[in-house]
Amino acid sequence: MFKAFIRTAVLLSYLVFSFSQCAVLYDPPTGPKNPSRAGTSTPEAREVEKETTAAGKTTTRQREEVVNYAKKQLGAKYREGGKGPNSFDCSGFTTYVMKKFDVDLSPVSRYQAKEGKKVRVEDVQPGDLVFFKRSPASEVFHVALVVRNSREGIEVIHSTSRGVVIDNISQSSYWEPKIYSARDVLR
């Protein structure tokens, strides 16, 4: 009977982990990887003009507004399946932020990884989404929103086991090897 209980507990743990979309088993505080290397629109969304260039690209102003709204969520707690506004999982966070700007996203990170337009990770802009895999053969398990892409690296805002935080994923020994792809969902 004890063996059956253990098998059931192990199976349930596997199922919960397998189906959770933003499972973060270990999310260490980030520091430099190498220390020597430096639906319904809301009033707020309506205030942001839908300015586009002739090519239909989102303007810098729109991207700044998305990032500024995302930053208002800093410090919110992490909760598996959390969709906001007081707690989020990773895809719940990106869905919540983008919804304020009339961008509908799937509530699941692995599906968000197929939405919008693919962009090269090195070319990401504020407001783009970056996706992470534990290994090349595994599924997407995490999503983050780009705050800035500079010489110092790519800074993102995301919901982790530490809550909603900003990290430089280019300098993180935890996040950098897991970077998989990026999408522009604001176009």
Secondary structure, 3 states (H helix, E strand, C coil): CHHHHHHHHHHHHHHHHHHCCCCCCCCCCCCCCCCCCCCCCCHHHHHCCCCECCCCCECHHHHHHHHHHHHCCCCCEECCCCECCCEECHHHHHHHHHHCCCCCCCCCHHHHCCCCEEECHHHCCCCCEEEEECCCCCCEEEEEEEEEEECCEEEEEEEECCEEEEEEHHHCCCCHHHEEEEEECCC
